[in-house]
Amino acid sequence: MDWGALLGWIGAVASAAIILLLKWHLGVRNEERRTRRTTRLDDRQRNIATDRDIYGGRLTTLVRSHLATFIRSGKWWTDDDDLEQLLHSLEHGAYEDFIDPEVNAAWVRLLETTVELARKRRAGTITVEDVHEYNDVHRIWEDAAKRSFGPLPEAPELIARGRRNDDVA
């Protein structure tokens, strides 16, 4: 057999082996990418579901609905002890964090503003400008939530315990 022909056969076999190896490697990489993309999508969907659950949770409803009403109008749905306990808990971080960092940053700012203005409302020192500031902070948080996880779910109505405190100024 001729050395040239032998080297040609060896080259052809080596080339075929390299091509098959590259094809296998590209297939593995494509599968890894597909798995990563699917995993990221699944993670994103789980994060959205978790944030939607937090948004619809009892504490979030208290903050975005009942405390908002109290800051805007002075009307609280139970007694003053419940209000004080809620404000104290919020001041000490007894709330859930959202997974989305932008939503969570807006949430923390809303909580800080809510506690501050609820205390002002209780003291009778709240101003119209304070309420406008609160509305802006509240809107920023809701806008961030809408961008993150879509239409905002309706909050379940909380059952009022005790008397309704409609006589607060």
C-alpha positions in Angstrom: 0.0 0.0 0.0 1.1 3.5 -0.8 2.1 5.8 2.1 0.1 8.6 0.5 -3.0 6.6 0.4 -2.5 5.4 4.0 -2.0 8.9 5.2 -5.1 10.0 3.2 -7.2 7.3 4.9 -5.9 8.2 8.3 -6.7 11.9 7.6 -10.2 11.0 6.5 -10.8 8.9 9.6 -9.4 11.6 11.9 -11.5 14.3 10.1 -14.6 12.2 10.5 -13.9 11.5 14.1 -13.3 15.2 14.8 -16.5 16.2 12.9 -18.5 13.6 15.0 -16.9 14.9 18.2 -17.7 18.5 17.3 -21.3 17.5 16.4 -21.7 15.7 19.7 -20.3 18.7 21.6 -22.6 21.2 19.9 -25.6 18.9 20.6 -24.6 18.8 24.3 -24.2 22.6 24.4 -27.5 23.2 22.7 -29.2 20.9 25.2 -27.6 22.7 28.1 -28.8 26.0 26.7 -32.3 24.7 26.2 -32.3 23.4 29.8 -31.0 26.6 31.2 -33.5 28.7 29.3 -36.3 26.4 30.5 -35.0 26.5 34.0 -34.8 30.3 34.0 -38.3 30.6 32.6 -39.6 28.1 35.3 -37.7 30.1 38.0 -39.2 33.3 36.7 -42.7 31.9 36.7 -42.2 30.6 40.3 -40.9 34.1 41.3 -43.9 35.7 39.8 -46.3 33.3 41.5 -44.6 33.9 44.8 -44.7 37.7 44.4 -48.4 37.6 43.4 -49.1 35.5 46.6 -47.2 38.1 48.7 -49.1 40.9 47.0 -52.4 39.1 47.8 -51.4 38.2 51.3 -53.1 39.5 54.5 -50.3 41.8 55.6 -49.9 43.4 52.1 -53.6 43.9 52.0 -53.5 45.6 55.4 -50.8 47.9 54.2 -52.1 48.7 50.7 -55.8 48.9 51.6 -56.5 49.5 55.3 -53.5 51.6 56.2 -53.9 53.5 52.9 -57.4 54.3 53.9 -56.3 55.3 57.4 -53.6 57.6 56.0 -55.9 59.2 53.4 -59.0 59.6 55.6 -58.3 58.7 59.2 -60.6 55.7 59.1 -59.3 52.5 60.7 -61.1 49.1 60.5 -60.5 47.9 64.0 -59.3 49.4 67.3 -56.3 51.6 68.1 -54.4 48.7 69.7 -54.5 46.7 66.5 -53.2 49.7 64.6 -50.4 50.3 67.0 -49.4 46.7 67.0 -49.4 46.6 63.2 -47.3 49.8 63.0 -44.9 48.5 65.6 -44.5 45.2 63.6 -43.9 47.0 60.4 -41.3 49.2 62.0 -39.4 46.1 63.1 -39.4 44.4 59.7 -42.2 41.9 60.3 -43.2 41.7 56.7 -42.4 39.6 53.6 -40.0 40.7 51.0 -40.8 40.5 47.3 -38.4 38.5 45.2 -38.2 41.1 42.4 -35.6 43.6 43.7 -37.3 46.6 42.1 -40.7 45.7 43.6 -39.1 45.0 46.9 -37.2 48.3 47.0 -40.5 50.2 46.2 -42.2 48.0 48.9 -39.7 48.9 51.6 -40.0 52.6 50.7 -43.8 52.3 50.8 -43.7 50.6 54.3 -41.4 53.3 55.7 -43.6 56.0 54.3 -46.8 54.2 55.5 -45.6 53.9 59.1 -44.3 57.5 59.2 -47.6 58.9 57.9 -49.8 56.6 59.9 -48.1 57.9 63.0 -48.6 61.5 61.8 -52.3 60.7 61.1 -52.6 59.3 64.7 -50.9 62.5 66.1 -53.2 64.7 63.9 -50.2 66.3 62.2 -50.6 64.9 58.7 -50.8 67.4 55.8 -52.3 67.3 52.4 -48.7 67.2 51.0 -48.0 64.1 53.1 -51.0 62.4 51.6 -49.9 63.4 48.0 -46.4 62.0 48.8 -47.9 58.8 50.1 -50.0 58.4 46.9 -46.9 58.9 44.8 -44.9 56.3 46.7 -47.9 53.9 46.7 -48.3 54.3 42.9 -44.6 53.7 42.3 -44.8 50.4 44.2 -47.9 49.3 42.3 -46.4 50.3 39.0 -43.2 48.2 39.8 -45.5 45.3 40.8 -47.4 45.5 37.5 -44.2 45.6 35.5 -42.9 42.6 37.4 -45.9 40.2 37.6 -48.6 41.6 35.4 -52.1 42.6 36.4 -52.5 43.0 40.1 -54.7 40.4 41.8 -57.7 41.5 43.7 -57.2 41.4 47.5 -59.5 39.3 49.5 -61.6 41.4 51.9 -60.4 41.2 55.5 -63.1 40.5 58.1 -63.2 43.4 60.5 -62.8 42.4 64.1 -64.5 44.4 66.8 -66.0 47.8 66.0 -65.1 49.9 63.0 -63.4 53.1 64.0 -65.2 55.6 61.7 -65.1 58.4 64.2 -61.4 59.2 63.8 -60.8 62.6 62.3 
